[in-house]
């Protein structure tokens, strides 16, 4: 049996040097890890036996809270088998939890440090609420990207400074969306977001690859194995083969590449949140 690397996706706080890594693998186990981007130290939050839809998740701009959509398939439980939760980052223990009962929509975005948009769709119920953060009833994304992961993921990219360049429909269930962000020295990073049925082995129906492009010199360097990438202050950071990396952009392109952490050998631990 082919063994795949851990899958990684990261959400970065906009106003604090913090982030949360979603580490998935095996497919029904996921872990959240706090990333201190000042020191590049990583601290395990909690594990979940189930699925977190990381593209429907977000971190508050000060790095204090997470909103995420999860599913464990226990449809007769009080959380109805799937739910949106708000927790204190990087933990998963909910301070607010909204049972869903299906996998349409769910999750959400932070619109400020203390307000969030709930990706309600077909509707949540309220099992537990909180006054630590409050629902933003006025916000709506400017574009509707459907009822699955893209309904949160694409608005999050746009909010965080990516420009949507092009949508390409290659077949009925095979779509590409191109996003770009400016880098130093005339470079830009292009995110090629796939949405398809029948994705390559080891990838879900939503997966990304990346390119570094220098339009003035017509250079284009493909990084097809980068499953996530983002600009972090004066550096570029990316996930590849279950590991997190960082590098600088110079005139000649990507330099000073360094591995920050290898998440592949992590194993499930029953951890409790400190609250």
ABEGO torsion letter per residue (X at the ends): XBBBBBBBBBBBBAABBBBBBBBBOBAABBBBBBBBAAAGBBBBBBBBBEBBBAAABBBBAAGABBBBBBBAGBAABAAGGBBBBBBBOABABBABBBBAGBABEEEEBBABAABBBBBAEAEBBBABBBAABBBBAABBBABBAEABAAAAAAAAAAAAGBBBABBBBABAABBBBBBBBBBBGGBBBBBBBBBBBGBBBGBBABBBBBBBBBAAAGBBBBBAABABBBBBEABBBBBBGGBBBBBBBBAAEBBGBBBABBAAABBBBBBBBAX
